[in-house]
């Protein structure tokens, strides 16, 4: 079962399988998290730890699977310069609530270091649009995550 399918099941209250299956769509959320973290040219230790924590705690991956997915997401991110493919996979796979949950994960990465810069804000506005999440809902998610940070 792909990570996206696991997220879908999690959002709908279904029990999650213990072993995810690998596939192109599996990387979509992780690659977008890497894109957010790498916005300043490098992924900080805090951002890396936050992404790994989100992969483990929100997506239910083991530490080993989370690390493997993270490394694969970095390699995939480095090979492509466009995120449309990844946002399309998420948009096509999830309903509105699922897409909002993915956007929430991305805001978690933004606030991992306690700061939000102009590039990150712009990126998340664009990603929100590509995921068909309305601006007002994106703003609500941002405020909620910022308050928790």
C-alpha positions as CSV (number, residue, x, y, z in Angstrom):
1,X,0.0,0.0,0.0
2,X,1.4,3.4,-1.0
3,X,2.0,6.1,1.6
4,X,-0.7,8.2,-0.1
5,X,-3.1,5.3,0.2
6,X,-2.1,5.0,3.9
7,X,-2.7,8.7,4.5
8,X,-6.1,8.4,2.7
9,X,-7.0,5.4,5.0
10,X,-5.7,7.2,8.0
11,X,-7.8,10.3,7.3
12,X,-10.8,8.1,6.8
13,X,-10.2,6.2,10.1
14,X,-9.2,2.9,8.4
15,X,-6.5,0.9,10.0
16,X,-3.1,1.3,8.4
17,X,-1.0,-1.6,7.0
18,X,2.3,-2.1,8.6
19,X,4.4,-2.2,5.4
20,X,4.0,0.4,2.7
21,X,4.4,-0.5,-0.9
22,X,6.8,1.6,-2.9
23,X,5.6,3.5,-6.1
24,X,5.9,6.8,-7.8
25,X,3.0,8.2,-5.8
26,X,4.7,7.2,-2.6
27,X,7.2,10.0,-2.9
28,X,4.8,12.9,-3.7
29,X,4.3,14.2,-0.1
30,X,7.9,13.6,0.9
31,X,9.3,15.3,-2.1
32,X,7.1,18.4,-1.4
33,X,8.4,18.4,2.2
34,X,11.9,18.3,0.9
35,X,11.1,21.2,-1.6
36,X,9.9,23.3,1.4
37,X,12.9,22.4,3.5
38,X,15.4,23.0,0.7
39,X,14.0,26.4,-0.2
40,X,17.1,28.2,1.2
41,X,19.5,25.9,-0.5
42,X,20.0,23.4,2.2
43,X,18.0,21.2,4.6
44,X,18.8,22.0,8.2
45,X,19.1,19.4,10.9
46,X,15.9,20.7,12.4
47,X,14.0,20.4,9.1
48,X,15.4,16.9,8.5
49,X,14.3,15.8,12.0
50,X,10.9,17.3,11.5
51,X,10.4,15.6,8.2
52,X,11.5,12.3,9.6
53,X,9.2,12.8,12.6
54,X,6.2,13.6,10.3
55,X,6.9,10.5,8.2
56,X,7.0,8.3,11.3
57,X,4.3,9.9,13.5
58,X,1.8,11.2,11.0
59,X,2.2,8.6,8.3
60,X,3.0,5.6,10.5
61,X,6.3,4.6,8.9
62,X,9.0,2.9,10.9
63,X,12.2,4.9,11.5
64,X,14.0,2.8,8.8
65,X,11.2,3.3,6.2
66,X,11.0,7.0,7.0
67,X,14.7,7.4,6.5
68,X,14.7,5.4,3.3
69,X,11.8,7.5,1.9
70,X,13.5,10.7,3.0
71,X,16.7,9.8,1.1
72,X,14.7,8.8,-1.9
73,X,12.7,12.0,-1.8
74,X,15.9,14.1,-1.7
75,X,17.3,12.2,-4.7
76,X,14.0,12.6,-6.6
77,X,13.9,16.3,-5.7
78,X,17.4,16.8,-6.9
79,X,16.6,15.2,-10.3
80,X,13.6,17.4,-11.1
81,X,13.0,21.1,-10.9
82,X,9.2,21.0,-11.0
83,X,6.7,20.1,-8.4
84,X,3.6,19.9,-10.7
85,X,4.0,16.1,-11.1
86,X,3.9,15.6,-7.3
87,X,1.1,18.0,-6.6
88,X,-0.9,16.4,-9.3
89,X,-0.5,13.0,-7.7
90,X,-1.7,14.3,-4.4
91,X,-4.6,16.3,-6.0
92,X,-5.7,13.3,-8.0
93,X,-5.5,10.9,-5.1
94,X,-7.1,12.8,-2.2
95,X,-10.3,14.5,-1.4
96,X,-10.3,18.1,-0.1
97,X,-9.7,17.0,3.5
98,X,-6.7,14.8,2.5
99,X,-5.2,17.6,0.5
100,X,-5.5,19.9,3.5
101,X,-3.8,17.4,5.7
102,X,-0.9,17.3,3.2
103,X,-0.7,21.0,3.2
104,X,-0.6,20.9,7.0
105,X,2.4,18.6,6.9
106,X,4.1,21.1,4.6
107,X,3.4,24.0,7.0
108,X,4.9,21.9,9.8
109,X,8.1,21.8,7.8
110,X,8.0,25.6,7.2
111,X,7.7,26.2,11.0
112,X,10.3,23.5,12.0
113,X,12.9,26.3,12.5
114,X,10.4,28.6,14.1
115,X,10.5,31.0,11.2
116,X,8.6,31.6,8.0
117,X,10.4,33.4,5.1
118,X,8.9,35.0,2.0
119,X,10.0,32.1,-0.3
120,X,8.3,29.5,2.0
121,X,5.1,31.6,2.1
122,X,5.0,32.0,-1.6
123,X,5.8,28.3,-2.2
124,X,3.0,27.2,0.1
125,X,0.5,29.6,-1.5
126,X,1.4,28.1,-4.9
127,X,1.3,24.5,-3.6
128,X,-2.1,25.2,-2.0
129,X,-3.4,26.5,-5.4
130,X,-2.1,23.4,-7.2
131,X,-3.8,21.2,-4.6
132,X,-7.0,23.1,-5.0
133,X,-7.0,24.2,-1.4
134,X,-8.7,27.7,-1.2
135,X,-6.5,30.6,0.0
136,X,-8.6,31.2,3.1
137,X,-8.3,27.5,4.1
138,X,-4.6,27.5,3.5
139,X,-4.4,30.6,5.7
140,X,-6.3,28.8,8.5
141,X,-4.0,25.8,8.3
142,X,-0.9,28.1,8.4
143,X,-2.3,29.9,11.5
144,X,-3.1,26.6,13.2
145,X,0.4,25.1,12.6
146,X,2.1,28.4,13.6
147,X,0.2,28.5,16.9
148,X,1.4,24.9,17.6
149,X,5.0,25.7,16.7
